[in-house]
Amino acid sequence: MIFPSCRRILSVCMKLVVFSFLLVLLPLSCEKSEGLGGTGSISGTVTEHFYNDDFSMLIYEKPAVDEEIFIVFGDKKEVGNRVRTNHLGQFRFKYLYPGSYQVYFSSEDSLSEVNLNVEKLYEMELDRGEELDMGTLEKLRTIDYDDGSAKIKGVVKVIDYVDTSTWPNLVIEKTYYASEQEVYLTYHNHSFYDDRIRTQGGGVFEFGGLIPGNYLVFLYSDDVSGESDKLTLEFEVSIDDLNQVVDLGEIVIEKL
């Protein structure tokens, strides 16, 4: 037989146990998973690094403007949110709960044999109320040899000899500036020429829109010595500045 006073004591003890259990569960039930609604943030700055076609030379860099940046919450598979960079390449994901996050954006891959875009992914842990700055992040891009603003120019002059004269007693018939003379351009270590143009009036030629790097300019002249049909005249050019202009001056070719 349980006395009334004992019942009251037992009832109070049971209520204390239940109340203590609820106090333990309350923080767990209120704890939020990764996502929007918190007080933390993740920010960073993206710069675009422009390379030549095989990533052997950095041509220039600038802030990545209006670039899409994505964030994934926790272990979810879908995109949680996306923002775009401002005119300085800066981005910020605001109002985040603590937890695990993945931030990524699209970039070319310097290790790939083909220039395909990949996801450049960053994983991080965010504490409650933390303002996490990822610093400066690099987005890689390649550009073609003719995506710049440098120039290589020159003038081609022809010495035309009398047909009946022979080496080494050649007789000049006339000299003039070549029109429609083919001039070739090869960039870097390419196995085939990249551009072919013809001289204009006055023998002038110009390769424009070039990026920094090493170039080979060449054209053909008759071999007036008779040892072969044609001679190749080659000119190695190094461009170091985006706006550089290289003048090869007057190039003389000979014709029989």
MOWO-V323377 format. One record per backbone hydrogen bond with DSSP energy under -1.0 kcal/mol. CO is the residue of the C=O (numbers start at 1). NH is the residue of the N-H. Records with the same first field share a line. If there is no record, write none. Layout:
CO=NH, NH
This chain:
3=7
4=8
5=9
6=10
7=11
8=12
9=13
10=14
11=15
12=16
13=17
14=18
15=19
16=20
17=21
18=22
19=23
20=24
21=25
22=26
25=29
26=30
27=31
35=97
40=96
41=132
42=93
43=134
44=91
45=137
46=64
47=139
48=62
49=141
50=59, 60
51=143
52=55
57=52
60=50
62=48
63=65
67=85
69=83
70=104
71=80, 81
72=102
73=76
81=71
83=69
85=66
86=89
89=46
90=86
91=44
93=42
95=37, 38
96=40
99=126
100=74
101=124
102=72
103=122
104=70
105=120
107=118
109=112
114=116
118=107
120=105
122=103
124=101
126=99
127=130
130=41
132=43
135=45
137=47
139=49
140=108
141=51
144=147
145=211
150=210
151=246
152=207
153=248
154=205
155=251
156=178
157=253
158=176
159=255
160=173, 174
162=165
166=169
171=162
174=160
176=158
181=199
183=197
184=218
185=194, 195
186=216
187=190
195=185
197=183
199=180
200=203
203=156
204=200
205=154
207=152
209=148
210=149, 150
213=239
214=188
215=237
216=186
217=235
218=184
219=233
221=231
222=224
223=226
229=223
231=221
233=219
235=217
237=215
239=213
241=244
244=151
246=153
249=155
251=157
253=159
254=222
255=161
